Amino acid sequence: MASETEIERLVVRIMGEDSSYQKMIDRAVASGQKMERMAQQTTKAEMELNSAMQQGAAVTKSVENETERYNRVLAEMSDLYNKGGISLTTFNRVMKQNEQLLPEFAAATRKAADAEQAANVPAPVGAGR
């Protein structure tokens, strides 16, 4: 059976001396602290970027013209409808309100829809003879 001294020697061979083991722990702790500082800096930079993006979006929205507003609302409502967030009835109500902001566009849209509907309606029997 191995003596206590032999076991201690084996442990030192496997684990290293106390000083080298402590150095390894110190390096690991320092590395962890460095990574934490880097993560905090990245988070701060991301928060600043998000804030700047939100401010930019608010400025852009505040100066948009009627056509841009219509297109933005259309895109937002289409996205909500496609994801199941709103019903078709709600989508149509919002778009009807939105059309009031842009009468020329709304009239053209209605005219195109009417023309498409007329093109899809079969002619009465005997018409055109």
Secondary structure, DSSP 8 states (H G I E B T S, - for coil): ---HHHHHHHHHHHH--HHHHHHHHHHHHHHHHHHHHHHHHHHHHHHHHHHHHHHHHHHHHHT--HHHHHHHHHHHHHHHHHTTSS-HHHHHHHHHHHHTT-HHHHHHHHHHHHHHHHHHS---TTTT-
